[in-house]
Amino acid sequence: MELRKSYFADQRKDDLHEIGQPRPRSDSPGHVTGKTAYFADRNFPGMLHLKMVRSPHHHARIRSIDTSEAEKHPGVVKVLTAKDVPHNVYTILILIQIGPEDETVLADGKVRWKGEAVVAVLAETERAAQEAAARVKVDYEVLPAVFDMEEALKPGAPIVNEYHGRNYYLYDSGECRKVRFGDVEAGFAGADHVLEQTYQSSPIEHAPTETTGCIVAPEGNDRFTCYTNTQAMFFTLDNASIILQMPGNKLHFVGGTVGGGFGGKVDVIVEPIAILGAKLTGRPVSFIYSREEEMQISSPRAAEKVVIKDGVMKDGRIVARKVTGYTDAGAYSRHSPYGAQKGAGHYPGPYTIPNVWIDTYCVYTNRTPSSAMRGFGVTIGDFALEVQMDKLARLIGMDPLEFRFINAYRDGDMKAHRQPTEGAALIECMQEASRTANWPVAEKFMAMSSYAKGA
Amino acid sequence: MAIRRGRGVAAINYPTGMNLGGDPTQALVHSTPTGNFMVTLSSVDLGQGMKQIMAQICAETIGVPSDRVVVDTADTDTGPHCMGTFASRGTHRAGNAVIQAAREARQVMLEVAAEELEVNASDLETDGQGNILVKGAPQKSISIFDVALSAHFKRGRSISGRGMFLIPRSYPEKETGAMKPSTCYAHACTVAEVEVDDETGEVTVLTVKNIFEIGRALNPKMVEQQLIGGSWMGISHALYETTEPYYPNRDHGGTDFNQYLMPGPGDLAQTEIIVLERPSADGPYGAKGPGEMCANPQIPAVANAVFDAVGVRIDTLPITPERILRALKAQAPN
């Protein structure tokens, strides 16, 4: 890695003592010698292991659940179903006033995705819990499922989630988050070329080294200590408090040293049910995802579909951009309404375009619920935007890098969401890319500046 | 049939912090009797090195070397509220909270030193090595070790501070979408070079040159580790990863690292990282959040390079050999 200090030298004072120094990480020796303590390194006497009975169907009504065989299985201490969870229907973003509550801790009457948790089994050993889970009998009536966002949005599609009553999230702005800036249709009408293209992606796994999990120990003072690898301590504590209808002062969360998150550990899935198990048995409870659960049960990055329509002039100016983004939330909201909203704030990308129209939808299907992941709401959008930029440049016979210089945002430019641009640095990144990659561009672009007047 | 070369470029920006704001982080700082400093947080270190960065930020602000700062993360009984480590917010939000707490502690420290030295606190400065000096008369000084002892045992002062950082929440206007998604943005431009085998559809990423603008590299070595890891993840997203390889059939998703396709060491490109620093107005010492941004530009850069190599557009991720071969076949004259 190299620091190129020649850029923005007038924007910066390099007079600091500790900042900017490549100090060795104080936690590295512990990480590389195996001495760092993670949550799962704790082992309490009498600790129980929790395993989930999961739905084998993408969408089904639960006619009945019979746990009698499982309860008789040697080593089983407790079997939990929906009725044991004090506030079983929840949604995590309720803490920032984004509802409605739309998901169950343990399925109640219905399952909406293959892998959904239905019954929790607590046993003396992992093996006993696993064997007992296999003895739980659930009678399902399979329902039609929908896996495609376009299909889900068609009239008459099976309703995935009755708490929404429709297969999309209803924003205060309606069926999607909207950004309207200028007159996009007039922009298209006046453009030399109009190009509309569709981009798609598939769900992606976070693949952390350490799988999601927690260990909960009941304390002597009626409190519960939850050792966890959540990425958000109070967010998880406060949601657990709501789900368990337990005052927050009864909960003590310990964590903060995590083997990789990438957004996969902000969903509040393992902690509430493990605390409930500890409360109802009076014993420590461990609930740790297997690698299979991490890869196929925990929320992936959403599948997305992005439709971009651009109007461009022969001289390289983009005069209109319309983006329609679809985020496949799967069966439940989790963080997806936020992700789709974030996309609306990100388009049309780091370019100054006078006419912009953005609609972003959060769509429900019977796929595994998706949620946050590194680059949430933006990563797939950037793939779409930047491939589109390449296509536009070639359409008008222009160098793709020079085409970006022509449209790059600069300080003071008004963005589509009506914030003036501040702190821009796209032009300088492209200038350095031109130099480093030996990708020459015209001298006038090398003389541009994101902030200097007249440049 | 041949191995064909191509290169592609992509340029991006990325918002720092939770979208629309409203995401608080708080911090507490206090000194031990011998002038070491404790930073107490409930923020989470995901392996990216948050503890080390918070130590350097606190040390810079107080005026001591980083190894005199101990950072305690993530105990809800002791650490004040942090919204969490996500959305490229850890360094930006917690860093600002630590600066505010450390400034308050520093002010008490300077007041105690002023009493010991019989000068005004406003006439004092720190040397970054653990000493407090009178401006313009550096021979008149006192160590922070002695100041802390004095505060604890003689003057009955608590060298401590409270810090918090909150960007007020923005509510999008319903019809126009007018809103403030973020207060600062990191930037990147990536050039990727690939080889595509037009017989097998296989893509080899030869080189990835990443230019990242991140506000300020608070610890250049740690920035490097995060940016390189992100760049590899971008390649992985571009060419390999999906939990549903046969979608719309949802069976046969990977359940372990043998089945879930990711690049191995041999699949990683020669990676170059260049960092530019345009300090952000509201970042801790100008830092922005590069944690997510650094994994994004490689995906379109690789996609554009594949087109440059073989003349087909793969607009669905991941860009698998099968998709490339199907596109080549569709394009070929019969």
Chai-1 contact restraints between the chains, C-beta under 6 A:
chainA,res_idxA,chainB,res_idxB,connection_type,confidence,min_distance_angstrom,max_distance_angstrom,comment,restraint_id
A,M1,B,E224,contact,1.0,0.0,6.0,A-B,restraint_1
A,M1,B,I273,contact,1.0,0.0,6.0,A-B,restraint_2
A,E2,B,I274,contact,1.0,0.0,6.0,A-B,restraint_3
A,L3,B,V275,contact,1.0,0.0,6.0,A-B,restraint_4
A,R4,B,I274,contact,1.0,0.0,6.0,A-B,restraint_5
A,R4,B,L276,contact,1.0,0.0,6.0,A-B,restraint_6
A,Y7,B,L276,contact,1.0,0.0,6.0,A-B,restraint_7
A,F8,B,R278,contact,1.0,0.0,6.0,A-B,restraint_8
A,Q11,B,R278,contact,1.0,0.0,6.0,A-B,restraint_9
A,R12,B,E277,contact,1.0,0.0,6.0,A-B,restraint_10
A,R12,B,P279,contact,1.0,0.0,6.0,A-B,restraint_11
A,L16,B,E60,contact,1.0,0.0,6.0,A-B,restraint_12
A,H17,B,G128,contact,1.0,0.0,6.0,A-B,restraint_13
A,E18,B,Q56,contact,1.0,0.0,6.0,A-B,restraint_14
A,E18,B,A59,contact,1.0,0.0,6.0,A-B,restraint_15
A,E18,B,E60,contact,1.0,0.0,6.0,A-B,restraint_16
A,E18,B,S66,contact,1.0,0.0,6.0,A-B,restraint_17
A,I19,B,E60,contact,1.0,0.0,6.0,A-B,restraint_18
A,I19,B,L218,contact,1.0,0.0,6.0,A-B,restraint_19
A,I19,B,Y285,contact,1.0,0.0,6.0,A-B,restraint_20
A,P22,B,P220,contact,1.0,0.0,6.0,A-B,restraint_21
A,P22,B,K221,contact,1.0,0.0,6.0,A-B,restraint_22
A,R23,B,S66,contact,1.0,0.0,6.0,A-B,restraint_23
A,R23,B,N219,contact,1.0,0.0,6.0,A-B,restraint_24
A,R25,B,G49,contact,1.0,0.0,6.0,A-B,restraint_25
A,R25,B,Q52,contact,1.0,0.0,6.0,A-B,restraint_26
A,S26,B,Q52,contact,1.0,0.0,6.0,A-B,restraint_27
A,D27,B,K51,contact,1.0,0.0,6.0,A-B,restraint_28
A,F147,B,P248,contact,1.0,0.0,6.0,A-B,restraint_29
A,D172,B,K174,contact,1.0,0.0,6.0,A-B,restraint_30
A,S173,B,K174,contact,1.0,0.0,6.0,A-B,restraint_31
A,K178,B,G177,contact,1.0,0.0,6.0,A-B,restraint_32
A,V179,B,G177,contact,1.0,0.0,6.0,A-B,restraint_33
A,R180,B,T176,contact,1.0,0.0,6.0,A-B,restraint_34
A,Y199,B,D315,contact,1.0,0.0,6.0,A-B,restraint_35
A,Q200,B,T316,contact,1.0,0.0,6.0,A-B,restraint_36
A,S201,B,L317,contact,1.0,0.0,6.0,A-B,restraint_37
A,S202,B,T242,contact,1.0,0.0,6.0,A-B,restraint_38
A,S202,B,E244,contact,1.0,0.0,6.0,A-B,restraint_39
A,P203,B,T243,contact,1.0,0.0,6.0,A-B,restraint_40
A,P203,B,E244,contact,1.0,0.0,6.0,A-B,restraint_41
A,I204,B,E241,contact,1.0,0.0,6.0,A-B,restraint_42
A,E205,B,T243,contact,1.0,0.0,6.0,A-B,restraint_43
A,E205,B,Y260,contact,1.0,0.0,6.0,A-B,restraint_44
A,Q231,B,V44,contact,1.0,0.0,6.0,A-B,restraint_45
A,Q231,B,G84,contact,1.0,0.0,6.0,A-B,restraint_46
A,Q231,B,T85,contact,1.0,0.0,6.0,A-B,restraint_47
A,Q231,B,F86,contact,1.0,0.0,6.0,A-B,restraint_48
A,A232,B,G84,contact,1.0,0.0,6.0,A-B,restraint_49
A,M233,B,S42,contact,1.0,0.0,6.0,A-B,restraint_50
A,M233,B,A74,contact,1.0,0.0,6.0,A-B,restraint_51
A,M233,B,T76,contact,1.0,0.0,6.0,A-B,restraint_52
A,F234,B,H81,contact,1.0,0.0,6.0,A-B,restraint_53
A,F235,B,G84,contact,1.0,0.0,6.0,A-B,restraint_54
A,L237,B,T76,contact,1.0,0.0,6.0,A-B,restraint_55
A,H252,B,D77,contact,1.0,0.0,6.0,A-B,restraint_56
A,F253,B,T76,contact,1.0,0.0,6.0,A-B,restraint_57
A,V254,B,D75,contact,1.0,0.0,6.0,A-B,restraint_58
A,G255,B,A74,contact,1.0,0.0,6.0,A-B,restraint_59
A,G256,B,V44,contact,1.0,0.0,6.0,A-B,restraint_60
A,G256,B,D45,contact,1.0,0.0,6.0,A-B,restraint_61
A,G256,B,T73,contact,1.0,0.0,6.0,A-B,restraint_62
A,G256,B,A74,contact,1.0,0.0,6.0,A-B,restraint_63
A,T257,B,D45,contact,1.0,0.0,6.0,A-B,restraint_64
A,V258,B,V44,contact,1.0,0.0,6.0,A-B,restraint_65
A,V258,B,L46,contact,1.0,0.0,6.0,A-B,restraint_66
A,G260,B,G47,contact,1.0,0.0,6.0,A-B,restraint_67
A,G261,B,L46,contact,1.0,0.0,6.0,A-B,restraint_68
A,G263,B,F86,contact,1.0,0.0,6.0,A-B,restraint_69
A,V266,B,F86,contact,1.0,0.0,6.0,A-B,restraint_70
A,R291,B,D256,contact,1.0,0.0,6.0,A-B,restraint_71
A,E292,B,T255,contact,1.0,0.0,6.0,A-B,restraint_72
A,M295,B,G254,contact,1.0,0.0,6.0,A-B,restraint_73
A,M295,B,T255,contact,1.0,0.0,6.0,A-B,restraint_74
A,M295,B,Y260,contact,1.0,0.0,6.0,A-B,restraint_75
A,Q296,B,G253,contact,1.0,0.0,6.0,A-B,restraint_76
A,Q296,B,T255,contact,1.0,0.0,6.0,A-B,restraint_77
A,P300,B,T243,contact,1.0,0.0,6.0,A-B,restraint_78
A,K342,B,N19,contact,1.0,0.0,6.0,A-B,restraint_79
A,G345,B,N19,contact,1.0,0.0,6.0,A-B,restraint_80
A,G345,B,P181,contact,1.0,0.0,6.0,A-B,restraint_81
A,P350,B,N13,contact,1.0,0.0,6.0,A-B,restraint_82
A,R374,B,E292,contact,1.0,0.0,6.0,A-B,restraint_83
A,R374,B,A295,contact,1.0,0.0,6.0,A-B,restraint_84
A,G375,B,E292,contact,1.0,0.0,6.0,A-B,restraint_85
A,G375,B,N296,contact,1.0,0.0,6.0,A-B,restraint_86
A,T379,B,N296,contact,1.0,0.0,6.0,A-B,restraint_87
A,D382,B,I12,contact,1.0,0.0,6.0,A-B,restraint_88
A,D382,B,N296,contact,1.0,0.0,6.0,A-B,restraint_89
A,F383,B,I299,contact,1.0,0.0,6.0,A-B,restraint_90
A,F383,B,P300,contact,1.0,0.0,6.0,A-B,restraint_91
A,E386,B,A10,contact,1.0,0.0,6.0,A-B,restraint_92
A,E386,B,P300,contact,1.0,0.0,6.0,A-B,restraint_93
A,V387,B,P300,contact,1.0,0.0,6.0,A-B,restraint_94
A,V387,B,A303,contact,1.0,0.0,6.0,A-B,restraint_95
A,D390,B,N304,contact,1.0,0.0,6.0,A-B,restraint_96
A,P400,B,V9,contact,1.0,0.0,6.0,A-B,restraint_97
A,L401,B,V9,contact,1.0,0.0,6.0,A-B,restraint_98
A,R404,B,A11,contact,1.0,0.0,6.0,A-B,restraint_99
A,H417,B,G177,contact,1.0,0.0,6.0,A-B,restraint_100
A,H417,B,M179,contact,1.0,0.0,6.0,A-B,restraint_101
A,R418,B,A178,contact,1.0,0.0,6.0,A-B,restraint_102
A,Q419,B,K180,contact,1.0,0.0,6.0,A-B,restraint_103
A,G423,B,C184,contact,1.0,0.0,6.0,A-B,restraint_104
A,G423,B,S280,contact,1.0,0.0,6.0,A-B,restraint_105
A,A425,B,H187,contact,1.0,0.0,6.0,A-B,restraint_106
A,A425,B,E213,contact,1.0,0.0,6.0,A-B,restraint_107
A,A425,B,R278,contact,1.0,0.0,6.0,A-B,restraint_108
A,L426,B,A11,contact,1.0,0.0,6.0,A-B,restraint_109
A,L426,B,H187,contact,1.0,0.0,6.0,A-B,restraint_110
A,E428,B,L276,contact,1.0,0.0,6.0,A-B,restraint_111
A,C429,B,H187,contact,1.0,0.0,6.0,A-B,restraint_112
A,C429,B,A188,contact,1.0,0.0,6.0,A-B,restraint_113
A,C429,B,C189,contact,1.0,0.0,6.0,A-B,restraint_114
A,C429,B,I211,contact,1.0,0.0,6.0,A-B,restraint_115
A,C429,B,E213,contact,1.0,0.0,6.0,A-B,restraint_116
A,M430,B,A11,contact,1.0,0.0,6.0,A-B,restraint_117
A,M430,B,C189,contact,1.0,0.0,6.0,A-B,restraint_118
A,E432,B,I211,contact,1.0,0.0,6.0,A-B,restraint_119
A,E432,B,I274,contact,1.0,0.0,6.0,A-B,restraint_120
A,A433,B,C189,contact,1.0,0.0,6.0,A-B,restraint_121
A,A433,B,V191,contact,1.0,0.0,6.0,A-B,restraint_122
A,A433,B,I211,contact,1.0,0.0,6.0,A-B,restraint_123
A,T436,B,K209,contact,1.0,0.0,6.0,A-B,restraint_124
A,T436,B,I274,contact,1.0,0.0,6.0,A-B,restraint_125
A,A437,B,V191,contact,1.0,0.0,6.0,A-B,restraint_126
A,A437,B,K209,contact,1.0,0.0,6.0,A-B,restraint_127
